[in-house]
Amino acid sequence: MHTAELLTTARRAAELSQQELARRAGTSRPTLSAYERGKKSPTVDTVIRLLAGAGFTLALEPQLLFHEHTSSGRSISVPASLPRLPLSKAFATVVLPIELNWSEPERRFDLAARAERARVYEIVLREGTSEHIAEYIDGALLIDLWDELVLPRGVRAAWAPLIESVRPVPAS
């Protein structure tokens, strides 16, 4: 997303006019308009101030990088760190794409229901690509379900080092 689109999206999400956001951020409406049209490039400090005026913060998040493992001739995507989903996605109702859930096309899974979330996680970890993992798997919820998931030995072995590296150590 370009800076112009980011600023416009934030302002509209906050339901602010350019005039109101400019006032809140201590700039002029023509200058804000130039930023939103990509005619001028604001500094990072200015972007932060404009986003704050719209009620947002600029966050630095690690890029989700994946390593490929092979087991029984199949590729298994495992992220370098556990993905986190916004709550609205982590507990959404989803229909998995046909390449993941070919046996029950169009089936709706309620991720707020633990058993259904476990089923989706099993399917995605077994059949999914890095894009599917980023779309459907929340790391904290995966850790919570890990011991209950029914996974092929190779998938479990590929994911286990990551899970164990972040999992709380049980109290003795």
Secondary structure, DSSP 8 states (H G I E B T S, - for coil): --HHHHHHHHHHHTT--HHHHHHHHTS-HHHHHHHHTTSS---HHHHHHHHHHTT----------EEEEEETTEEEEEESS-----HHHHT-EEE--TTT-TTSTT-EEETTSHHHHHHHHHHHHHH--HHHHHHH--HHHHHHHGGG----HHHHHHHHHHHHHHS-----
